[in-house]
């Protein structure tokens, strides 16, 4: 199954006019990126390489670097000029039990602490000449990246100690959903091929908006309904949208803050659900209309009348992002969220819960199967 991922590149950087900046850029452009392209062609895994100076985070860069080292799918360390920052970050990676792909300039000194690690070497000529030497390094690098994808980390750091941040690997806490998860990162979360995408919320009204841009794997920016339709029609994803039914008797109690029984608020939300329902039904009809060859995925809307949606959730085959509803937080995006990795007990429970709600409310679902449209 094709999927996207992230690759953090530990590297000397230097000032804008420094030779190190130019060499660091050349290594990524002529070695790392071609190797990632080769990995994508071989495995379907599309990794995006990022260096610390290319981080979208404003402010605490060091914290972002450590987060990337701990959480990114693959770590590559480029070693030249005996750069202390690169070796510091490499030490953090090894402390976290990460299996780092080491790419060393041949002229770089073999420092004692890393002599026992496997290295891929490149030369100045490798970067300058687009010939068999560069191709050989790219292939060797691609092989090492594929191994790192399969086994990204060890159970022990230095064969003995518990890895740094071991308890934070399966769950990542976002202090404020709207601030700690930018649109680009959220877009990448949904960038799956031929897999499952699930969305759950009271109305999912926000996602029906046409003025918020999301990024496709091609780099094109579109609104979210168009984004979802492309996942169904082009990438073959199965999309499930679960929202509250406006007639669900639990709805008023979900909306009361500190015992405030404001019927106006309840009716406003019911109207929001009705508007969102009409919009989602329109998008589903659009999917059915555009599906001509029968090769797409499915898209369905389920309105929950039996049971209750007590969180906003986005879930795919690779993980989930969950935002609980809090009575004392006015907007959902202002509260904390949890990012959950696939394979964990919490992920399986969240996925099973969505499936159960869908099954219990099958009679209130509006569905279209892009595959069935060709029949």
C-alpha positions in Angstrom: 0.0 0.0 0.0 1.3 3.4 -0.9 1.8 6.0 1.8 3.6 9.2 2.6 6.0 9.8 5.4 8.7 12.2 6.7 12.5 12.0 6.6 14.5 14.2 8.8 18.1 15.0 7.6 20.6 15.8 10.3 23.2 17.9 8.6 25.7 20.8 9.0 24.1 23.9 7.6 26.2 27.0 8.1 25.4 30.6 7.2 23.8 31.4 3.9 27.2 32.3 2.3 29.1 29.5 3.9 30.5 26.5 1.9 28.8 24.1 4.3 25.4 25.5 3.3 26.1 24.8 -0.4 27.4 21.3 0.3 24.5 20.4 2.6 22.1 21.5 -0.1 23.9 19.5 -2.8 23.8 16.3 -0.6 20.1 16.6 -0.3 19.5 17.6 -4.0 21.8 15.1 -5.6 21.9 12.1 -3.2 19.0 12.2 -0.7 16.1 13.2 -3.0 17.1 10.8 -5.8 17.4 8.0 -3.2 13.9 8.8 -1.8 12.5 8.8 -5.4 14.0 5.4 -5.9 12.5 4.2 -2.6 9.1 5.5 -3.7 9.4 3.7 -7.1 10.3 0.4 -5.3 8.0 0.5 -2.3 5.3 3.1 -2.9 6.5 4.9 0.3 6.8 8.7 -0.5 9.1 10.3 2.1 9.6 14.1 2.2 13.1 15.2 3.3 13.4 18.1 5.7 16.4 19.8 7.3 16.2 21.8 10.6 16.5 25.2 8.7 13.5 24.2 6.6 11.2 23.6 9.5 7.8 25.4 9.4 7.9 25.8 13.1 8.4 29.3 14.4 10.3 29.8 17.6 11.7 26.8 19.4 13.7 25.2 16.6 15.8 22.9 18.9 12.6 21.4 20.3 11.3 20.8 16.8 14.5 19.1 15.8 14.3 16.7 18.7 10.6 16.0 18.0 11.5 15.2 14.4 14.3 13.0 15.4 12.0 11.0 17.7 8.9 10.9 15.5 9.9 11.0 11.8 9.8 7.8 9.8 13.4 7.9 8.7 16.5 9.7 10.0 19.5 10.4 7.8 22.7 12.0 9.3 25.0 13.7 6.8 28.5 14.1 8.3 31.2 16.4 7.1 33.3 19.3 8.5 33.1 17.6 12.0 30.1 19.8 12.7 29.3 19.7 16.4 25.5 20.3 15.9 25.2 17.3 13.5 27.0 15.1 16.0 24.9 16.4 18.9 21.7 15.6 16.9 23.1 12.2 16.0 23.7 11.5 19.7 20.0 12.4 20.4 18.9 10.0 17.7 21.0 7.1 19.1 19.7 7.9 22.6 16.2 7.6 21.2 17.1 4.1 19.7 16.7 5.4 16.2 18.4 3.4 13.4 20.1 6.3 11.6 21.2 6.1 8.0 24.7 7.5 8.1 26.0 9.4 5.0 29.6 10.5 5.5 32.0 12.5 3.3 35.0 10.3 2.6 37.4 13.0 3.9 35.5 13.2 7.2 37.4 11.8 10.2 36.2 8.5 11.6 35.4 9.7 15.1 35.8 7.0 17.7 32.2 6.8 19.0 30.8 6.0 15.5 33.5 3.7 14.1 31.3 0.6 14.6 28.4 2.0 12.7 27.8 1.2 9.0 28.5 4.2 6.8 27.7 5.2 3.2 30.5 7.4 1.9 30.4 10.1 -0.8 33.1 12.3 -2.2 33.2 15.9 -3.6 33.3 14.3 -7.1 30.1 12.3 -6.3 28.2 15.6 -5.9 29.7 17.2 -9.0 29.5 14.3 -11.5 26.2 12.8 -12.5 27.8 9.4 -13.3 28.0 5.8 -12.1 29.7 6.8 -8.8 26.8 9.0 -7.8 24.3 6.4 -9.0 26.0 3.7 -6.9 25.8 6.0 -3.8 22.1 6.7 -4.5 21.3 3.0 -4.7 23.2 2.2 -1.5 21.4 5.1 0.2 18.0 3.9 -1.0 18.7 0.4 0.2 19.6 1.7 3.7 16.4 3.9 3.8 14.3 0.9 2.9 15.8 -1.0 5.8 15.2 1.9 8.1 11.5 2.1 7.0 11.1 -1.6 8.0 13.0 -1.2 11.3 13.0 2.5 12.3 14.2 2.0 15.9 15.7 -0.5 18.4 14.0 -1.7 21.5 17.1 -0.5 23.5 19.4 2.5 23.1 23.1 1.4 23.0 21.9 -2.2 23.4 21.1 -1.6 27.0 19.0 1.4 28.0 15.4 2.4 27.5 15.2 4.8 24.5 14.7 8.5 25.0 10.9 9.4 24.8 9.9 5.7 24.5 6.6 6.4 26.2 5.8 9.3 23.8 6.2 7.3 20.6 2.7 5.8 20.4 0.9 9.0 21.6 1.6 12.6 20.8 -0.2 15.3 22.8 -1.1 18.5 20.9 -1.8 21.2 23.5 -4.1 23.1 21.1 -5.4 21.3 18.1 -5.7 24.4 16.0 -2.3 25.7 16.8 -0.1 22.7 17.1 -1.2 21.0 13.9 -0.8 23.1 10.8 -2.7 22.5 7.5 0.3 21.1 5.7 0.9 18.5 8.4 -2.9 17.7 8.6 -3.0 17.3 4.8 -0.1 14.8 4.9 -2.0 12.8 7.6 -4.8 12.2 5.0 -2.4 11.4 2.2 -3.0 7.7 2.0 -3.5 5.5 -1.1 -6.2 2.9 -1.4 -6.8 2.9 2.4 -9.5 4.0 4.9 -10.3 7.6 5.9 -12.7 8.2 8.7 -14.0 11.5 10.0 -16.2 11.9 13.1 -17.8 15.0 14.7 -21.0 16.6 15.7 -21.6 18.1 12.2 -18.1 18.2 10.5 -19.5 21.5 9.2 -16.0 23.0 9.2 -14.8 20.5 6.6 -17.5 21.4 4.2 -16.1 24.9 3.8 -14.8 25.9 0.4 -12.5 28.7 1.6 -9.9 26.5 3.5 -7.1 25.0 1.3 -5.7 21.5 1.7 -2.6 20.2 -0.1 -2.8 17.2 -2.5 0.2 14.9 -3.0 0.8 16.8 -6.2 1.2 20.0 -4.3 -2.1 21.4 -5.6 -4.2 23.3 -3.0 -7.9 22.6 -3.0 -10.8 22.8 -0.5 -11.4 19.8 1.7 -14.5 18.3 -0.1 -12.5 18.3 -3.4 -9.5 16.9 -1.5 -11.7 14.0 -0.2 -13.3 13.4 -3.6 -9.8 13.0 -5.1 -8.9 10.5 -2.4 -12.0 8.5 -3.4 -11.9 8.8 -7.2 -8.2 8.9 -7.8 -6.5 7.1 -4.9 -9.3 4.6 -4.2 -9.8 5.4 -0.6 -12.9 4.4 1.4 -14.2 7.5 3.2 -16.7 7.3 6.1 -18.2 10.5 7.6 -20.0 10.1 10.9 -22.0 13.0 12.4 -24.7 13.4 15.0 -28.3 13.1 13.8 -30.2 16.3 14.7 -32.9 14.2 16.2 -30.5 12.4 18.6 -31.9 12.9 22.1 -28.3 13.2 23.5 -27.5 16.2 21.4 -28.8 18.9 23.8 -26.8 17.5 26.7 -23.7 17.4 24.6 -23.9 21.2 24.0 -24.8 22.5 27.4 -21.9 24.3 29.1 -21.9 24.3 32.9 -25.6 23.5 32.9 -26.7 26.2 30.5 -29.8 24.9 28.8 -29.8 27.3 25.9 -32.4 26.0 23.4 -31.2 28.6 20.9 -27.7 27.0 20.8 -29.2 23.6 20.4 -31.4 24.7 17.5 -28.4 26.5 15.9 -26.4 23.3 16.0 -29.3 21.3 14.6 -29.5 23.7 11.7 -25.7 23.4 11.2 -26.1 19.6 11.1 -28.9 19.9 8.5 -26.7 22.3 6.3 -23.7 20.0 6.7 -25.8 17.0 5.8 -27.0 18.6 2.6 -23.5 19.6 1.6 -22.1 16.1 2.3 -24.9 14.5 0.3 -24.1 16.8 -2.5 -20.4 15.8 -2.4 -21.4 12.1 -2.3 -23.6 12.7 -5.4 -20.7 14.4 -7.1 -18.5 11.4 -6.5 -21.2 9.1 -7.9 -21.5 11.3 -11.0 -17.8 11.4 -11.7 -17.2 7.7 -11.2 -17.3 6.2 -14.6 -14.7 3.4 -14.7 -15.5 1.7 -11.5 -12.0 1.9 -10.1 -12.6 4.3 -7.3 -13.2 3.9 -3.6 -16.3 4.6 -1.5 -17.8 7.5 0.3 -20.6 7.4 2.8 -22.3 9.7 5.4 -23.6 8.1 8.6 -25.9 10.1 10.9 -25.7 8.8 14.5 -29.1 8.6 16.1 -28.3 5.6 18.2 -25.2 6.3 20.4 -23.2 9.5 20.8 -20.2 11.2 19.2 -18.1 12.5 22.1 -15.0 13.5 20.2 -13.9 14.8 16.9 -11.7 12.2 15.2 -9.7 11.8 12.0 -8.5 8.3 11.3 -6.6 6.5 8.5 -4.9 3.2 8.2 -1.8 4.8 9.7 -3.1 6.6 12.8 -5.7 8.8 14.4 -6.0 12.4 15.6 -8.6 12.7 18.4 -10.0 15.8 20.0 -12.3 15.2 22.9 -15.3 17.5 23.4 -14.9 19.6 26.6 -17.9 21.5 28.1 -15.6 24.3 29.3 -13.8 25.0 25.9 -15.9 27.0 23.5 -14.4 25.8 20.3 -13.2 22.3 19.5 -10.0 23.6 17.9 -9.0 25.3 21.1 -8.7 22.1 23.1 -6.0 19.5 23.3 -5.7 16.6 20.9 -4.0 13.2 20.9 -2.2 11.8 17.9 -2.3 8.0 18.0 -0.2 5.6 15.9 -1.5 2.6 14.2 -1.0 -0.8 15.9 -1.6 0.6 19.4 -4.5 -0.6 21.6 -6.0 2.9 21.6 -5.9 3.0 17.8 -7.7 -0.3 17.4 -10.4 0.7 20.0 -11.0 4.0 18.1 -11.3 2.2 14.8 -13.6 -0.4 16.3 -15.8 2.3 17.9 -16.3 4.0 14.5 -17.2 0.7 12.9 -19.7 0.0 15.7 -21.4 3.4 15.4 -21.6 2.9 11.6 -23.2 -0.6 12.0 -25.7 0.6 14.7 -26.8 3.5 12.4 -26.8 1.8 9.1 -30.4 2.8 8.3 -29.5 6.5 8.6 -26.5 6.4 6.2 -26.2 8.0 2.8 -23.6 6.1 0.8 -22.3 5.8 -2.7 -19.7 3.3 -3.9 -17.6 4.6 -6.7 -16.9 1.1 -7.8 -20.6 0.3 -7.9 -21.4 3.4 -10.1 -20.1 1.6 -13.1 -22.4 -1.4 -12.7 
